[in-house]
């Protein structure tokens, strides 16, 4: 039996409070760049004591982490009723594009956050970045409802392929000024179509096609 979570108003208020801080930090970053934003200035702009802000965010890297969680939530958002009937390639494309769409209005600031995390002297952010990339790929697999169980050969190949796809798409997206992120969408679509033909030879692909065919009857 699935347990139903009880809404905690204090947690809801804390979440809304954190979102306000993140939104204000991004707003200031749009004006002067991410590296120029200071938590003290964010707190002052929101008329909040700095001690209160520090209870939620230790530094600007924490704020960036909260910002990127919005991408995970976008991937995991409610899906169309027919989602399970879509081909895996289409489900992956839908979820991956949701990540990029979540940040499209603030693409330059988002890229600045990533560059700050990857800056050479910031060694303390490098290892977390690797784990965050891994988590993003895992959430992508969950959101796209891929069937292969964690740790199986197919799942491992999927993780490597999706990691490469995400990094490649991120590179394209970082400079994508086309309407509706057309260049990024084209890259994702082309990459997934190429990968789809390769994955047909992976163990279990035949069973999946058979089940999908049965579902169409």
C-alpha positions, 0 to 999 in steps of 0.5 A, a space after each residue: 500500500 502506498 503511503 500518502 504524504 501529509 502536507 506540512 505547512 511549515 515545510 511548504 512555507 520554507 520551500 516558498 521562502 527558499 524559492 524567493 531567495 533563488 528567484 532574487 539571486 537569478 534576477 540580480 544575476 541577470 543584471 550584473 552576472 552570477 559571480 557578482 551576486 552576493 547572498 548579503 545583497 539578496 537578503 537585503 533586497 528581500 528585507 531578510 536578516 542574513 542569519 535567516 538566509 544562512 539557515 537555508 543557503 550556506 553560499 551561492 553554490 547552494 543557491 545554484 543547486 536549488 536552481 538546478 533542482 527545478 530542472 529535475 522537477 521539470 523532468 518529473 512533472 506530470 506526463 500525458 496519459 499516453 506517455 507509456 505508449 510512446 517510444 523510449 526515444 520520444 519519452 527521453 526527448 520529452 523529459 530532456 527537453 523539459 530540463 532545458 525548457 525550465 531554464 530557457 528564460 535564464 539560459 545565460 545565467 544558468 551557463 554562468 552558474 555551471 562555469 562557476 562550478 567548473 572554475 579551476 580553483 573551485 575544487 570543492 564543487 567539482 566532485 559534487 558536479 559529477 554526482 549531480 550529473 549522475 543524478 540528473 541522468 538517473 532522474 532522466 531515466 526515471 522520468 522517461 520510465 525506461 524499463 532496464 533495471 539499475 545495474 543491468 548491462 542495458 541500464 549501464 549502456 543507457 546511462 553512458 549514452 544519456 550522459 554523453 547526450 546530456 553533455 552534448 546537448 548542454 554544449 549546444 544549448 549554452 549558445 543556442 539563441 534560435 527560436 524555441 531552442 530549435 538547434 538544441 531540439 534538432 541535436 537531441 532528436 538527431 542523437 536519439 534517432 542514431 542511438 535508437 538504432 544502436 540500442 536495438 542490438 542490446 539484450 532485451 530489446 526484442 522483448 520490449 518491441 514485442 510487448 510494445 506491439 502487443 500493447 498496440 493490439 
